[in-house]
Amino acid sequence: MKITEIRTYLMHAGAPNLRKWAADGSFGTQSFSKNLTGTRNWLFVKIFTDEGITGIGECSGWPRVIETAVKDLSRLLVGEDPTHIERLWQKMHIGMMGHGLTGTVGAGAINGIDMALWDIKGKALGVPVWNLLGGKVRDRIRIYAHANTPEVALSLKERGITAFKMGGVSNPVRKFGQLREAVGDEMDIAIDLHGPPWLTPADAVQVCRELEQFRPMWVEDPVSPDNLEGFRRIRQHSSVPLAAGERQAMIFGERELIEDELVDVIQPDTGRAGGITQMKKIAAMAEAHHIMMAPHSGSLGPVAEYAALHILAAIPNGLILERIEDDWEGREKTIVPHPKQTDGFIPVPDAPGLGCDIDEEFVAQFPSEANVSVPVTEASGSYQPGTFNEHVYVQTRLRRGVYFPKS
């Protein structure tokens, strides 16, 4: 079997409902036609072979840019046997190396291709991808949703969902306390302290220590992900479980977080970590350090979600899968079949390969219009008053009597 062609399918995906997304009240600042808000794009990749077997994959990291990278990589792959996945992964990685160390753009391009290769191999052998990864550890995958208000959190609880994540750039301690009081102790709550602006290490330590009383499932990205010393400082002064890794790529990007045991939960992004090949290796690295794995999936499309289900089914340290339960209604129309959650779990697919495909006609109805934006509005309160137009990367929190309330 030989690869004959690689095609890309780029679409402008609708943004999550603003009141239900875990950010502080906004998701992007730009509006476009077709009632689409924000700048979320999904990029799918399809590999064709001379035996009529096709494979589907998904890329994230910067989809409009990655589409060009995929097309550039395709010249290295046409004519190759798609079942030799590790060799082709190495070939793509070396092919990019002349442009510098591969970041999330390069890894995102490899990611979609690699995912499609696993899909092809599973179909060729007549088995699901999880079977190729060593078989199933579990039959269903626990999910967590997103909530930023007590009302939304309670609606998730009513649907049987047992865990959710809140956004915590603005007033995180007070907000966490309100949500914990609303849902009680039986629901797991994680908090994402993502920037912009990122917390300074001193502020992050204080937030984490204040959050200890609410027993978070984890505190995610309390400082900027490139500030490993900041993670070490938090480790020394707080007992909350820490999570990070969605913005790094490949085993090389996740290595220090894992080997230095700076996190309790590693969160490689299923669309830009470098593919199923890398996700499996990251999981093994984490297992050796007793670190759990919860793939990032918040902004991704449905093909990456399928891949995450297979990965989490096959690894012993799979913890939970991120899912925006109230996402854009077009998500269900993008993929066939669309996975459904029941009582907070999604069943592991059993069809050969990934077990899904995209509706190409539906995807074509939503051409990409933009893919970058300032991620929050001034009204969100993420930045200190009067500083929104500075758009700084890291910012000390002022009005500390308000930001850090007494327990």
N, C-alpha and C positions, 0 to 999 in steps of 0.2 A: 504494500500500500504506500502511495506517495501523496504528498501535499500538492495540490494543483492551484489553489488560490486562497487568499485571505481577504475577507471583506470586513468593513467597519460599518456600524450603524450608530450614528450619534443623534441623540434626541434631547430636547429641552423638557425636563421633567418638572411637573408642578411642585411647588414648595409645600411642606407640611403645614397644616392649619396653625396659624400664628399663636393661637391660644393654647395649643396642645404641644407645641414643640418645646423642648427643654431649655431653650435660650430665653433671655430675659425680655420677652414680649415682641421679638422681631426676628425675621429670617430674611436678610437681604434688604436692600433699600431701593431696588429698581423694579418697575412693573413692565410687562411686555404684553403682546397680543395674546389671544386665545385664553385670556383670564389666567395667565401664568404669572407667578410672582417669584422674584428671586433669580438666582443664577445657577441653579442645580442642573447639571447635565448628566446623562447616563450614556456611556459608550460601550457598545457590545461588539464583540468580535466573532466572526464565524469562519471556520477553517473547512475547506472542501478538499476531498480526496478523490483519487481515480477509481475508488471502489464504491463511490456514492455515499460513504459515511461522512457526516458533517459533525463538527463540534462547536459548541457555543461557549463564550467566555465574556467576562466583563472587566473593564479597566476603570480605575479612578485615580485621583491624584491631581489631575488637571485635564479633564477629558478632551477639550478642544485641542490642546497641545499634544496630548498622547495619541490622538488619532493619526497625526503626522508621523509620530515615532513608530506606530504599528505598521504603517505603510512602508516605512524605511526598513524595518526589520523583516518584512515579508520576503524581500529578495534573498535573505539568508536561508529561508525555510522552504520555498517552493522546490519540489523535487526530493525533499527529505522524507524519510519514513516517520510518520507522526507518533509511532509507538515508543520511540527512543526518547522519552521525555527529558530525562536528566541530561543527556548529551545535547539536546537542542536548547535546553535552558542555559547550559554553560556556553554554548555557541552564541546565543543572544547576548549574554552578559559580557563576554569578551568582545563581541562586535561593538558594544556601546562604550567600552572602557576608554577608547581614545578620546572621548568627549569629556572625561573626568569621571570621578566616582559616581555611581548611579544613585540618584535620589529617587523621590517618589514618582517623578514623571517617567523616568526610565523603568523603574520597577513596575509602575502601573501598566506600561506597554507590555512588558514581559508577562505580567500577571494575567491579562486577558487571553494571551496566546497560550500560556501554560495551562490555564483552566480549560480551554477548548481542547487541548491535546489529551488531557485526562478524560474529558467527555468522549472523545473519539475512541480512546483505548477501552473504556468501559463498554461502549456500544459494540466495538469489534469483538470483545470477549463475552458479551451478553451479561455483564454484571454491573451493579451500581459502583460508583467511585469509592464509596466507603469500603467495599469489598477489596478493592485494589490497595487500600490503605491499611489493611490488616484485619478487616472485619469490624462488626459492630460491638461497641462497649455498651451502648444504650439504644433503645428503640425510639425515643422521643427526646426533643431538645427543649429545655426550659428557656423561656424568653423573658426579657424585661422590656417594659414600654417606657414612655416619657411622660412626665407630668410636671407642671410648674405651679399648679394651684390645688387646693384641697378638693375642689369640685371634680377636676379631671382625675385626680388620684383615686377618689372614691368610685368614679365610673369604671376605672380599670379593675378595682377590687370587685365590683359587682359582676364583671365579666370573667372572673376567675383568675385574673392575672395576679401573680403573687410578688412581683418585684417591679420597681420603676426607678428611673433616674431623673433627677432634677438638675436644672442649670443654676450655677451659683456665683456668677460674676458680681451680682448686686445683692447685698444683704444676705449672704448665704446662711449664717447661723440662725437668724430669726426665721428665715423661710423654711429651713429644715425642721425647726421646732414646730412650726405650724403644720407641716405635712405629717410629721410623726404623730402629733396629737390627733390629727384627722383620721389616719388609717390604723392607728394602734401599732402594737409590736409585731403582729403576725406578718406584715408585709416587709420585704427587704427594700431599703432605699439606698441608692447610690447618689453621689453628687459630683457633678463635673464643674471644676473651678476654672475651666478653659478661659483663655483670653480671647479677644483683647479687651482690656489690657491684662497681661499676666500679673499675678501677685509677685511681690518681692519675697525672697525666702523668709524674712522676718515676719511679714504679714501672713504668709502661708502657714508657718508654724503656729501662729496664734489662732488662725481659723481652724486648723486641724485639731488643736487641743480643745477648742470650744465645741467642736463637733463630736468629740469622744462620747459625750453624755447621751447622744442620740443613736449610738451603735450603728454607724453607716456600713452598708455592704462593702463600699470602698469610697475613697476620695480620689477623684481622677484629675490628673494634670494640675496639681496644686501650684506648680511653677511652670515656666516655659519648658517644653520638652527637651531643649538643648542644654538645660541647666542641671546637669547631673549632680553637681555639688549642692545645689538647692535641695534635691531629693535626699541626699545624704544627711543634710541638716535637719530636714523634717523627720527622717528616720530616727535620729538621735533624741528628738524632743517630743514625739507624739506616738501613740500606739494605734492610730487608725490604720486600717488596711489601705495601701496605696495602689493606684492603677495608672498605667500609661502605655504608650506604644503605638497609637493609631497613626501618628505622623512620621514614624520611622519606617524604613523599608528593609526587607531581607533580614537574614540572620546577622548581618554585619551591623545593621542599624539598631537591632534590638539587643545586641550582645551585652553591652554594659549594664543595661537595666536588669537583665537576667543574671549575669555572672556576678555582679556586685550586690545582687538581691535588694535592689532599690525599690522593687514593687512586689506586691502579693498577687496581683492580677496583671497579666500581660495582654495587650489589646491590639494585636496587629490588624490592620484594615484588610478585609477580605478582597478588596479591589486593587490595592496598591502595595501589598506586602511582598509581591514577587511571585504570586501564584500558589496553587495548592502544594507544589513542590516545596516552597519555602515555609508555608504555614505548618506543614507536618514537621519540618526541621525545627522551627521555632517552638512548637509544642514540646518536642523532645528535649530541647535545651531547657525549657521552663520546668519540665517534669523533674529533671535532675536536681533542681533547686527548690522543689516543692512549691512551685508557683503555678497558680491556676491560669487558664486561658479563657478569655471572653472576647471573641473577635468583634472589632468595631464594624458596625453596619448601618450607622444612623443615616448617612446621606446616600447610601448605595442603592442601586437598582435591584430587581428581583433575582437576576442570575447569580449575583454575588451571594445573595441570601441562600440560594440552593447550595452553592459551594460550601458555605459555612455549615450548613446542616450535615453534609457528608463528613467534613473535617471533625466537627464536634461529636459525631456519632462514633468516630474511630479512635479518638485519643482519650486516655484515661483521665487527664487533668482538664477536660472540658467543663467549664463552669456554667455558662449561660450565654445566650445570644441576644444582642441588642436588636430591637425591632420597634419602629414607629407604628404603633397599632392603628393610628388614625391618619395615615399618610394620604397622599393624593390618590383620588379614585382611579386615575389612569394606571396605577401600578398593577392592579388586577388584570387590566386589559393588555398590558405589555407582555405578559408571560403566560404560557400554557404548560401545565396547569398552575394555578396560583395556590401556594400553600396557605392553609388556614390554621389558626391556633385554636385549641380547645383546652379550657381550664389552665391557660398559661403555658401550654406546650405545643410544639409543632412535631408531627410524626416524621420520622426519617424516610426519605424517598426510597422506593424499592425498584424503580425502573432502571434499565441499563444506562450507564453514563451518569450524567447529572440528573437526568429524568425530566428535562424541561426544554423549551424552545421559546423564542420571542415571536410575537406577531409582527412581522416586518411591515405590513401595511399600516398598522396602528402606529408603530414607531415613526414611520415616514410622515405622519401627520403633524409631527412636532419638531420641526427643524431647529437646530441650536441657534440661539440669538445672542447669548452672552454667557460668560463663564467665570467672571470675577466681579466682586462687589465688596464694599465695606460691610462686614457681616452684622453690624448692629446699627440701630438708630440712636440719635441723641436722647430720645425719650426713654430708652431702655434703662438708663441710669448706670450703665457699665463703667463709664468714665466719670472721673471726678467733675463736679459742676464747673462749667466754663472751659473744659479742656477737650471736649469731643473733637473739635476740628484739628487738634494736634495728632490724633490717631497714633498715639505712642504704643510701643510693643509691651513695655513693662511700666507699671505705675504704682507708687506707694498710695495706700488708701488713707485719706484724710478723714476728718470728722470721726475720729476713732471711737469716740464714745457711742456713736450711732452704729458704726460698722461692726464693732465688736461689743455687742450687748452683754450685760452681766448675765451669768447663768441663773 
